[in-house]
Structure formats: C-alpha cells, structure tokens
Amino acid sequence: MADKVLEKQGGLTTDIRNEAGLVSRNQPVLGEATDYTFRCDQDMDLTSLKPSPVYIDPACSVGAKVVLLRKTAIDPSLFPARVCGTSFMQVVWQLQDDPACGGLSNEVTQLITVEPAPPAFSSFPADVNITTQDTLDPNVLGVAEGESPCDQEFDIHSTDAEPVAVEGECGRWVVERTWTIIPFFKPSVCSGTYAASSTRVQRIYIEDVTAPVFVETPEADQFVPFLADYGPAATGVPRVEDAAHPDMAVLNLVSYPISLEYADVDFAFRTAAAETCVEGLATVTRRWTTRDSCGNGGTWTQLVRGQHPRVTNPPGGDAGNVTGFQVFSV
C-alpha cells in the first residue's frame, strides 16, 4: 500500500500521495473579507461582496466556488455607538474546490452594516404674506409633510424665529419658520444618535394693517359745570391699544409708538331757553385720533356740554326757571 506523506508548505497542510495515488491535492485558501456598510434604501447584493480565493490546487480548480455558508443577525445593542435604526449581520463564506476533490477552505466572516436612510420632505408649505389680523397657526399657513424610504417612523416639527423688521418697509416683518424632519425612536428601543435630520425654512411676511382701537373711553356725552374747565383733565382721556391678532400680540408686532391726540372741531352756542336747559349753553365736539407709526389710525368723538348755571337737576329732568338768561358768542 502506498505511503502517505504530510508536509507543511507555506503554512498550508499539503496532502501528497505517492506514485500510486491519482490526485495531488492542496487545501484551498479563501482570502479575508471586507466589511461593508449599506443604507437601507440601497440594493445589497451579497454575492458581489464575497472574498476572493487565495489558493486553489490547479488539479481541483474546475468547479471551485465561493459559497455563502450562513447569515446571522447580530444584536444591535452590542454596538453602543451605533446610529439608531442600524442593523448588523455576520456573513460566513467558504471556498469549495472541485467536488471531485472535496476540498474545503477556511471559513471567513464578514460584517454587514445596514444604516437607516434619513426621512425627507415630500411636500413643503410656500412662503406667505399675511397681515397682523391673521393667525400664525401652521394648520392655516401650511404644514410640511415627509416620507421615509425604509418605512421608519419620523417626526416633523417647526420652530419660529424672532420677527425681523424688513428694511425700508414700515410695519413689515418676516418670521422664519424652520421645519425639521427627524427619525423617531422610542427611548426603550434606542438611545443612541439619530440619522441625519433635514431642515427647510418657510418665510412668513407680516404687514401691520391694524389700527389702534379705543379700549376704554370716558363718558361720550357729558356736562361740565358752567365756566368750569372742560379740557381732557376734566372730561377724561381714552385708552388705546393695538388690536392685532393674539398671535401677533404675543410677538409684539405693533408699529410703535402709538399716538393719541384730540382736537375740538366744532363749537355750538345756544341762546334759546328750551335748548340751553337740555343741550347746554355750548356744545364742544371733541375728536380723538390715534395712530401708529405707520399711519394706521382711528377716531372717537366725544360731546362736552356747558351746563346752564341754573340747571341743578341732571339733564332730562326739570330745568326750572331759566328765562331772561342769554349767552353771547364772542
């Protein structure tokens, strides 16, 4: 019977048969595999990633092939620095030479990492022009929508920057609303970092068209004593405020300063006894005007009546005897 001799050649075990043997076979050797990282929305063809043979015995090279032995999922928690949503897989390869030889190479492992693809905006609200009478509600001005290539949950939210005055335009501001879309994971699932988020900016231009309003006013039709002071110190001063939408008021979008002025625009003197008793000796029409710095304004009118000196009852009551009294306009 022929002898069998085992030798070491270049670190490989070589099985050499003597002259009586039919085959001289060396064990095939498979080279190292390169680890690969994919995104979940990319095609992953493992067969294109297989390692290359280092050595095949020429006598056994026909029909030789690199075979994927097994794939095993790896617990992501073993990679604490991972991006949330990343999965890991270990692939094992082996080189098999000609079936007639039956030689098997060493097993080579390879790490495949599949990272999540960030979500993206599928629709986005346009820039808008509104006034201080309008709302800033995103449901009215437009809401961004998104999609995830790998059906990963995501969150969309917005934040508003402080209003900035538009240069050269009185009572006009711009608010930049930044929309952010980001993957969403429950803390119990992953507490690591997230895949890259995306942001876009919607610009909201706001024009002040709101006039200040009279929120508190003194008595609109009142009597003052005869020959007494009938100025605002005696008859009262109204209080004015800007009447912008509450959303705008929170942002303080008011064209300050707001002014308040008055003018006595009409004087009516009466001499007839019947008139002076009820309507007063003289009636002053006082017009109050309020404006903001951009010219939005409004008015309120007040009547101030000079009471007849003999009238002691409130207007509308018994005026008593007032005959023989005259008022002369100077």
C-alpha positions in Angstrom: 0.0 0.0 0.0 1.3 3.3 -0.9 2.7 5.6 1.8 1.1 9.0 2.6 3.3 11.8 3.5 2.1 15.1 5.2 4.1 18.2 4.8 3.9 21.8 5.7 4.2 24.2 2.8 3.8 27.9 3.3 1.6 27.4 6.3 -0.8 25.1 4.3 -1.3 21.5 5.0 -0.4 19.6 1.9 -1.7 16.1 1.2 0.7 14.4 -1.2 0.0 11.0 -2.4 2.8 8.8 -3.8 3.0 7.4 -7.3 0.1 5.1 -6.7 -2.3 8.0 -5.9 -4.3 9.6 -8.6 -4.6 13.1 -7.2 -2.2 15.5 -5.6 -4.4 18.0 -3.6 -3.6 21.1 -1.6 -6.3 22.6 0.7 -7.9 25.7 -0.9 -7.5 29.0 0.9 -10.0 31.9 1.0 -8.8 35.5 1.4 -10.0 38.0 4.0 -13.4 39.6 3.5 -14.0 43.3 3.6 -16.8 44.6 5.9 -19.4 46.7 4.1 -21.9 49.4 5.1 -25.2 50.0 3.2 -28.1 52.3 3.5 -31.4 50.6 3.9 -32.7 52.1 0.6 -29.7 50.7 -1.4 -29.6 47.3 -3.1 -27.5 44.9 -1.2 -26.1 42.1 -3.4 -24.0 39.9 -1.1 -22.6 37.8 -3.9 -20.7 40.9 -5.2 -19.1 41.2 -1.7 -17.7 37.7 -1.4 -13.9 37.4 -0.7 -11.5 36.1 -3.3 -9.7 32.8 -3.3 -6.0 32.9 -2.3 -5.1 29.4 -3.5 -6.7 26.6 -5.3 -4.9 23.4 -6.4 -4.8 23.6 -10.2 -5.9 20.0 -10.2 -9.1 20.9 -8.3 -9.9 24.3 -9.8 -12.6 23.2 -12.1 -16.0 23.8 -10.4 -14.4 25.6 -7.5 -16.6 28.3 -6.0 -17.0 30.6 -3.0 -20.1 29.7 -1.0 -22.1 31.8 1.4 -22.5 29.3 4.3 -24.7 31.3 6.7 -26.1 34.7 7.7 -26.7 35.6 11.3 -28.3 38.8 12.7 -26.3 40.5 15.5 -27.9 42.2 18.4 -27.5 46.0 17.8 -27.0 46.7 21.5 -23.5 45.2 21.1 -22.7 48.4 19.2 -23.5 51.2 21.6 -22.1 53.9 19.3 -24.5 53.0 16.5 -26.9 55.2 14.8 -30.5 54.3 15.9 -32.2 52.0 13.4 -28.9 50.4 12.2 -28.9 46.6 11.8 -25.9 44.3 11.7 -25.4 40.9 10.1 -22.5 38.4 10.1 -21.9 36.6 6.9 -19.7 33.5 6.7 -18.0 32.5 3.4 -16.1 29.3 2.3 -14.2 28.3 -0.7 -15.0 24.9 -2.1 -12.9 23.4 -4.8 -13.9 20.8 -7.4 -16.5 18.4 -5.9 -14.3 15.5 -7.2 -11.6 16.8 -4.8 -13.9 17.8 -1.9 -11.6 20.4 -0.5 -13.0 23.0 1.9 -11.2 26.2 2.8 -11.1 28.1 6.0 -14.3 30.0 7.0 -14.2 33.8 6.5 -16.5 36.1 8.4 -17.7 39.5 7.2 -19.7 42.2 9.0 -22.6 43.8 7.0 -24.0 47.1 8.5 -27.3 48.4 7.2 -27.9 52.0 8.3 -31.2 53.8 8.1 -31.9 56.3 5.4 -33.0 59.7 6.7 -36.6 60.8 6.0 -37.2 63.6 3.6 -39.8 66.2 2.9 -42.4 65.1 0.4 -44.2 68.5 0.4 -43.4 71.9 1.9 -45.5 75.0 2.5 -44.7 78.1 0.4 -43.7 81.4 1.7 -46.8 83.5 2.6 -47.8 87.1 3.0 -50.2 87.8 5.8 -51.3 90.8 8.0 -51.4 91.4 11.7 -55.1 90.4 11.6 -54.2 86.9 10.6 -53.1 83.8 12.6 -49.7 82.2 12.6 -51.2 78.7 13.0 -49.3 76.2 10.8 -52.6 74.5 10.1 -53.6 77.6 8.3 -50.3 78.7 6.8 -49.2 75.2 5.7 -47.7 72.1 7.3 -44.7 70.2 5.9 -45.1 66.5 5.1 -42.4 63.8 4.8 -41.7 60.2 3.9 -39.2 57.6 4.9 -37.6 55.4 2.3 -37.5 52.4 4.7 -40.8 52.9 6.4 -39.0 54.2 9.5 -41.1 56.4 11.9 -40.3 60.1 11.9 -41.3 63.3 13.5 -41.9 66.7 11.8 -42.0 69.9 13.9 -41.4 73.6 13.4 -39.9 76.5 15.4 -40.4 80.2 14.7 -37.5 82.7 14.9 -38.0 86.1 16.3 -39.6 88.6 13.9 -37.2 90.7 11.9 -38.2 94.1 10.5 -38.0 94.3 6.7 -35.6 97.1 5.9 -37.2 100.1 4.3 -40.8 98.9 4.8 -42.7 100.4 7.7 -44.8 97.9 9.7 -43.5 94.8 7.9 -41.7 91.9 9.4 -40.5 88.5 8.4 -40.7 85.4 10.6 -38.6 82.4 9.6 -40.3 79.1 10.4 -37.8 76.2 10.4 -39.3 72.8 9.7 -37.3 69.8 10.9 -37.9 66.1 9.9 -36.0 63.6 12.0 -36.3 59.8 12.6 -38.2 58.8 15.7 -37.4 56.0 18.1 -38.8 55.2 21.5 -36.1 55.5 24.2 -36.7 51.9 25.1 -35.7 50.9 21.5 -32.7 53.1 21.0 -31.0 55.9 22.9 -28.1 56.4 20.6 -27.7 59.1 17.9 -30.2 59.5 15.1 -29.7 59.5 11.4 -29.2 63.0 9.8 -32.3 65.2 10.0 -33.4 67.6 7.3 -34.5 71.2 7.7 -36.2 73.7 5.5 -37.3 77.3 6.1 -40.6 78.8 5.4 -40.8 82.6 5.4 -43.8 84.4 6.7 -44.1 88.1 5.8 -46.4 90.1 8.1 -47.8 93.6 7.3 -49.2 95.8 10.0 -52.7 96.9 8.8 -54.2 97.1 12.3 -55.2 100.5 13.6 -55.1 101.1 17.3 -58.5 100.9 19.0 -60.1 102.7 21.9 -60.4 100.1 24.6 -61.6 102.4 27.4 -63.3 105.8 26.9 -64.8 108.4 29.2 -68.4 109.3 29.0 -69.2 110.1 25.4 -71.8 112.7 26.1 -71.3 114.7 29.3 -72.0 118.0 31.0 -69.4 120.2 32.7 -70.3 123.0 35.2 -70.8 126.5 33.8 -67.5 128.3 33.3 -65.6 125.2 34.5 -62.6 123.6 32.9 -63.8 121.5 30.0 -60.4 120.1 28.9 -59.4 116.4 29.0 -58.3 116.7 32.6 -62.0 117.3 33.4 -63.7 115.2 30.8 -61.4 112.2 30.7 -58.8 110.7 28.4 -59.5 107.4 26.4 -57.1 104.5 26.5 -55.9 102.9 23.2 -54.3 99.6 22.3 -53.2 97.9 19.2 -55.8 95.4 18.0 -53.6 92.8 16.3 -54.4 89.1 16.3 -53.4 87.4 19.5 -50.7 85.5 17.7 -49.2 88.8 16.6 -49.6 90.4 20.0 -47.5 87.7 21.5 -44.7 88.6 19.1 -45.3 92.3 19.9 -45.8 93.1 16.2 -47.0 96.6 16.7 -45.8 99.7 14.9 -44.8 101.7 17.9 -45.1 104.4 19.0 -48.9 104.8 19.2 -50.0 108.4 19.4 -53.2 109.9 20.9 -54.3 113.4 20.0 -57.5 115.4 20.3 -59.0 118.5 18.6 -62.2 120.4 19.4 -63.6 120.5 15.9 -66.9 122.2 16.5 -68.5 124.6 18.9 -72.2 125.2 19.1 -73.6 128.1 21.2 -77.3 128.2 22.1 -79.4 131.1 23.5 -82.9 129.7 23.3 -84.1 128.8 26.8 -85.6 125.4 25.8 -82.3 124.4 24.2 -79.9 125.6 26.9 -81.7 123.6 29.5 -81.4 120.3 27.9 -78.5 120.6 25.5 -76.3 123.0 27.4 -75.2 126.6 26.8 -72.5 125.4 24.5 -71.6 122.0 22.9 -68.0 121.1 22.1 -67.4 118.3 19.6 -64.0 116.7 20.6 -62.4 114.3 18.2 -59.8 111.9 19.5 -57.4 110.4 16.9 -55.0 107.6 17.5 -52.3 106.4 15.0 -49.4 104.0 15.0 -46.0 104.9 13.5 -47.1 103.6 10.1 -50.2 105.7 9.8 -52.9 103.1 10.8 -55.4 105.0 12.8 -58.9 105.5 14.1 -61.1 108.2 15.7 -63.5 108.5 18.5 -65.9 111.5 19.1 -66.9 113.0 22.4 -69.5 115.7 23.2 -68.8 118.1 26.0 -71.7 120.4 27.1 -71.5 123.5 29.2 -74.3 123.2 31.8 -76.7 126.2 32.3 -75.9 127.8 35.6 -79.5 127.4 36.8 -79.7 123.8 35.9 -79.3 121.8 39.1 -81.0 118.6 38.0 -79.4 116.0 35.7 -80.1 116.6 32.0 -83.6 115.4 31.1 -85.1 116.5 34.5 -86.9 119.6 35.5 -84.8 122.5 34.3 -86.5 125.1 36.5 -86.9 128.8 35.6 -84.2 129.9 33.2 -85.9 132.7 31.4 -84.1 136.0 30.9 -80.6 134.4 30.6 -78.7 134.9 27.4 -75.3 133.7 26.1 -73.3 135.8 23.7 -70.7 134.4 21.4 -67.5 136.3 21.5 
